[in-house]
């Protein structure tokens, strides 16, 4: 994983960019409660495989159990595609946003996408 967080006092929104999101959960990227405005997913490297972006608003002891914790949201990202998921009124996160990306929608799936999936989360 290669995660970059852009956060300073000059802008109201924060941006997290992960260039290789896989089955290992990226834990609590918002560091607590937040409002997610949009998520941009680049799945163009996976020319033959869909990817499944899973979001969690859940801070369990020890973090997300990737093969047992039920995601709060699952988004299917078509193969060879970019997708922007917008939340015009904002998606309220109460505990902290965690996310991961796998090859199927099954809760127990722990298979990384075949190629890198890049995800950008914009939140406040």
Residue pairs with C-beta under 8 A, 6 or more apart in sequence:
1 18
1 19
1 20
1 21
1 22
1 24
1 26
2 18
2 19
2 20
3 16
3 17
3 18
3 19
3 26
3 29
4 16
4 17
4 18
4 19
5 14
5 15
5 16
5 17
5 29
6 14
6 15
6 16
6 17
7 14
7 15
12 124
13 37
13 122
13 123
13 124
14 30
14 34
14 122
14 123
14 124
15 120
15 121
15 122
16 29
16 120
16 121
16 123
17 118
17 119
17 120
18 26
18 118
18 119
18 120
19 116
19 118
20 116
20 117
20 118
21 53
21 99
21 100
21 101
21 117
21 118
21 119
22 100
22 101
22 102
22 112
22 113
22 117
23 66
23 100
23 101
23 102
23 109
23 110
23 111
23 112
24 66
24 100
25 56
25 63
25 64
25 66
25 98
25 99
25 100
26 98
26 99
26 100
27 63
27 64
27 96
27 98
28 59
28 63
28 96
28 97
28 98
29 96
29 97
29 98
29 99
29 121
30 36
30 93
30 96
30 97
30 123
31 96
32 95
32 96
33 92
33 93
33 94
33 95
33 96
34 93
34 96
34 97
34 123
34 124
35 90
35 91
35 92
35 93
35 123
35 124
36 87
36 90
36 91
36 93
36 97
36 121
36 122
36 123
37 86
37 87
37 90
37 91
37 122
37 123
37 124
38 84
38 85
38 86
38 87
38 121
38 122
39 53
39 75
39 84
39 85
39 119
39 120
39 121
39 122
40 82
40 83
40 84
40 85
40 119
40 120
40 122
41 51
41 53
41 75
41 77
41 82
41 83
41 84
41 85
41 101
41 117
41 118
41 119
42 82
42 117
42 118
42 119
43 50
43 51
43 77
43 78
43 79
43 80
43 81
43 82
43 83
43 113
43 117
44 80
44 81
44 82
45 115
45 116
45 117
46 79
46 80
46 113
46 114
46 115
46 117
47 79
47 80
48 79
48 80
48 114
49 79
49 103
49 113
49 114
50 76
50 77
50 78
50 79
50 103
51 76
51 77
51 79
51 101
51 102
51 103
51 113
51 117
52 74
52 75
52 76
52 77
52 101
52 102
52 103
52 104
52 105
52 109
53 74
53 75
53 77
53 99
53 100
53 101
53 117
53 119
54 71
54 73
54 74
54 99
54 100
54 101
54 102
55 71
55 72
55 73
55 74
55 75
55 97
55 98
55 99
56 64
56 69
56 71
56 72
56 97
56 98
56 99
57 72
57 93
57 94
57 95
57 96
57 97
58 64
58 69
58 72
58 95
58 96
58 98
59 95
59 96
59 98
60 69
63 98
64 98
64 100
66 100
66 110
67 107
67 108
67 109
67 110
68 107
68 108
69 107
70 107
71 107
74 105
75 83
75 85
76 105
77 83
77 101
77 117
90 124
93 123
97 121
97 123
99 119
99 121
101 112
101 113
101 117
101 119
102 109
102 110
102 111
102 112
102 113
103 109
103 111
103 112
103 113
103 114
104 111
